[in-house]
Amino acid sequence: MPKAAKGFSFKHTSHISRLNLVVFVAVFAAIGTYILIHSFAAPNPNLPGDLNGDNTVNGSDLAVLLSDFGTTNTAADINSDGTVNIIDLSILVSHYGQTYSGGGGGIALPTAPQSYTLPSGATVVSTSAQLTSALSSGVANIVLADGTYANSTYFSDASSNIYAQHLGKAVLNAGLVVGGNSGAGGDTVQGLAFNLTNNSLGFQGAELNIWGPAGANTKVYDCTFEGNYDMDFGIVNLKISGFVAQRLALSHFHADAMEIYDNNHVPYGSSTPHINTITDIAIDGVHAATPGSSNGTAEAGLWVGNPVDNPVSRISVKNVYWSSIWTGNNSYDTTFSDLTIDETNETGTGIYVEHYTYHDIFTNFIITAADTGINSEWDDGTLGNAAGHFNTYENGTIDASNSTANANNSHSTGIFLDEGTDSTTITNVTFKNQNWAGIGAYLNNKEGGGSNTYTNNTYQLESGAVDISTGHP
């Protein structure tokens, strides 16, 4: 603790003595604040610069750092270089004003499903038979009364909007197919609770499957999807344009929780279906029956293989074995923001960038406990086949503590850019507790693109790890 200043006197009532009193009170208050901060709070590991653990980087944190400036106090040594110095001050200032909302500094978490207004004049059904009849008749707006709706096969919707009368109170024990070979599309599904335990009751193993021209512009709001580790998928949308997904919760699937992609790759910028909106998605639990048996072909949380016109934002993923977020095929010109990824007790990757991901931006994220925070896959030894080109990773934290790699003394990496990756920008990312490297860049730029750029990043790594490596883990 710093010593109190000397030379203050209370014997006189002169202007100078009053000034000394004011200064003394200010110093005493500052010291008292210092004692309180250091006694009752700890630094926030998820928000660099939040030294007093109050989830905000502000003047109190600055006071702590200045009090410890020049010392070896580890609590204020933000970049863990052994001294509280100008680098730590720079890091704190760069995060000044940010707040921690449970996932990372200033990261917005998903909005949960919420109530809504039902359309007037809708047809209300209360049994599975009534629902089937209304769907086959093409009723415009169908409202499901509270209850459980079971069936010997999935329900088929070619032209109806479907709503739960009360949020989450209409439970489907059979899947739903939206779309078909003909129709205007644009149907809405809102407020339903999917809860299936038989994979055959979902078309192609999905609780909600969207397909064909009649599936275009489908909108899914405020629904929950429980797969009970019996279903392969929560939502499948293949090559269907205009899709909107908002305020959804998906749990416990074998293959992928939410699979949205066109499996026919086209050159960057060519015509391909565009997704409209994916926001406020919470995913918890994706494992094959034998975890890892997909060998990277599945076991993902959110799978995006099309351009998305609006930012893919407020996405929370945890307990996913292989990759929390996957991009590829025709993922381009898309921004992913406000991402909260937790790979605790898993062996997977936070974000897996596969062939072909072009000009995507990943911003405002926190990835914890991943063996590799972000992986840009290699080109399989074929020129022109690399996964990532002209992508940006910015404003995030990747923390490898509690990763299985660290626990098993194998290599953990913050961001790995494998062979052929080019023109990648990594900026304002904090790398923490990786035991191999913060950034790995192996045989990059062989595709003929530009060189990679790394700026304003912070490295708080395990002993023996390096900030940037050109090797292979």
C-alpha positions, -999 to +999 in steps of 0.1 A: +000+000+000+014+035-008+024+055+023+004+086+033+018+120+022+038+139+049+036+175+059-001+181+065-011+202+094-044+209+112-032+236+136-038+266+114-068+279+097-049+296+068-058+291+031-028+269+027-038+247+056-073+243+043-059+234+009-037+208+026-068+194+043-086+191+010-056+174-005-053+151+025-089+141+023-086+134-014-055+113-009-071+094+020-102+088-001-080+075-030-062+052-006-094+040+009-108+032-026-075+014-034-079-007-002-115-016-009-108-024-046-079-047-038-096-063-008-130-072-022-127-077-059-106-095-084-097-087-121-122-098-147-105-124-169-129-118-197-125-080-200-089-067-202-086-036-180-115-045-156-091-047-126-117-044-099-141-070-113-171-047-115-177-057-152-168-022-165-135-006-174-137+029-159-119+054-136-117+030-107-097+006-128-074+034-139-069+044-103-058+008-095-034+006-124-018+040-116-015+030-079+005-001-090+023+015-119+059+004-119+053-025-096+051-063-102+016-066-089+002-094-110-034-082-105-027-051-125-002-066-149-028-070-177-004-085-203+014-106-178+049-094-187+060-091-151+056-053-147+027-029-145+038-005-173+027+017-202+016-014-222-009-023-195-021+013-195-026+012-232-046-020-230-068-005-203-074+026-223-083+006-254-111-011-234-122+020-215-159+022-213-166-014-222-187-036-201-189-074-195-224-089-201-217-126-192-198-135-224-172-108-230-165-072-230-195-054-244-209-086-260-247-087-263-262-121-254-291-137-272-326-124-265-348-153-254-380-163-271-406-136-263-444-131-265-461-118-297-494-108-311-515-134-329-531-126-362-568-118-360-592-143-375-568-173-373-581-209-371-575-223-336-568-261-334-563-282-303-556-317-316-531-333-340-560-343-364-572-308-365-537-295-372-532-320-400-566-310-415-559-273-414-524-278-429-537-299-458-565-273-464-540-245-467-555-224-439-537-191-439-531-187-402-532-216-377-530-211-340-522-241-318-539-242-284-519-253-254-511-290-255-490-317-271-493-326-308-481-361-317-482-379-351-471-410-368-450-389-392-440-353-395-465-325-401-463-309-436-469-272-442-470-259-477-487-225-473-498-218-437-485-196-409-483-215-376-484-199-341-486-212-306-515-196-288-492-190-259-454-189-261-439-224-257-472-240-247-479-259-280-455-288-280-447-308-311-436-344-306-434-349-344-413-328-368-425-301-391-417-296-428-422-262-443-422-258-481-426-279-512-421-279-550-446-251-556-460-222-536-454-186-528-433-192-496-430-167-468-446-188-441-441-180-404-435-204-376-437-188-341-437-198-305-437-236-309-418-260-286-404-289-306-396-319-284-388-351-303-374-385-292-377-404-325-354-394-354-377-410-379-405-385-370-384-356-384-379-353-422-343-362-428-338-363-390-347-326-385-373-312-361-379-284-386-369-290-423-374-262-449-372-270-486-382-262-521-397-230-537-425-229-511-399-228-484-384-195-496-385-166-471-397-188-442-395-170-409-390-188-376-394-168-344-395-176-306-393-214-309-374-240-288-360-272-302-352-301-278-336-331-295-330-352-264-298-365-281-322-387-302-326-363-331-299-354-357-309-318-363-329-290-349-333-269-381-322-278-416-324-253-445-307-263-477-304-239-506-335-219-495-332-181-498-347-154-476-347-175-444-352-156-411-344-171-377-347-151-345-349-158-308-344-195-309-331-220-284-318-255-296-305-282-274-291-318-275-286-330-311-264-357-327-254-340-359-259-302-361-282-280-341-289-256-370-277-264-405-281-237-431-261-240-463-259-246-500-238-276-507-231-266-543-201-243-542-200-214-567-171-190-573-171-160-549-197-134-559-217-158-581-254-163-577-264-184-547-293-183-522-290-156-496-302-159-461-319-129-447-314-129-409-300-151-381-300-135-347-305-143-310-297-181-312-288-201-281-274-236-287-265-261-259-253-296-266-243-314-299-226-348-298-227-379-319-237-410-301-199-417-300-186-382-296-161-373-323-172-401-347-183-376-373-146-367-378-155-331-386-184-337-410-210-329-383-213-322-346-215-284-351-237-259-334-245-233-361-236-243-396-237-215-422-228-220-458-246-192-476-242-154-476-263-138-448-275-103-457-278-090-422-253-096-394-254-131-378-255-117-343-260-125-306-251-162-309-244-183-279-230-219-283-218-243-256-212-280-251-206-288-288-181-315-296-165-305-329-171-269-338-194-243-322-198-223-354-189-236-389-187-216-421-180-228-457-192-237-492-207-203-501-202-183-469-191-149-480-196-112-473-212-120-440-206-104-406-207-126-374-210-105-343-216-108-305-205-144-303-203-163-270-186-197-274-178-221-245-159-253-253-154-264-217-150-302-214-151-305-252-122-311-277-135-289-304-129-256-322-147-223-315-151-212-351-142-236-379-136-218-412-138-243-441-138-242-479-148-216-491-152-187-467-145-153-484-147-117-470-164-127-437-160-106-406-160-121-371-162-093-345-170-089-308-166-124-295-153-144-266-142-180-270-133-200-239-118-234-234-113-242-271-083-262-282-082-239-312-102-208-309-106-202-346-093-226-373-090-217-410-087-251-427-059-260-451-062-264-489-059-302-488-027-298-509-046-284-538-039-249-550-071-228-550-088-250-524-079-231-492-106-223-468-102-187-458-096-156-479-099-119-470-115-127-436-113-105-405-112-115-369-114-085-345-124-072-311-125-105-292-110-127-265-098-162-269-090-180-237-076-215-237-077-221-200-097-252-191-092-265-227-087-302-231-055-294-250-040-276-220-052-303-196-036-330-218-004-311-225-012-310-262-011-278-283-037-251-278-038-222-303-058-189-305-062-186-342-047-210-367-044-201-403-035-233-421-019-238-455-032-216-483-050-190-461-044-155-473-053-118-468-064-124-432-067-095-407-065-102-370-068-071-349-077-061-313-079-098-302-067-108-267-051-143-266-050-159-232-034-191-219-026-208-252+004-232-247+016-233-283+008-199-300-016-170-300-016-170-338-004-198-361+002-190-397+014-220-417+023-218-454+000-189-459-005-168-490+003-196-515-030-189-532-017-156-546-037-133-523-023-106-500-003-111-469-019-114-434-021-085-410-018-087-372-023-054-353-031-043-318-034-078-304-027-087-268-008-119-259-011-135-224+002-169-231+015-199-212+052-202-206+070-214-237+042-203-261+049-177-288+028-148-300+030-158-337+043-190-351+048-200-388+050-237-378+023-263-374+010-274-340 
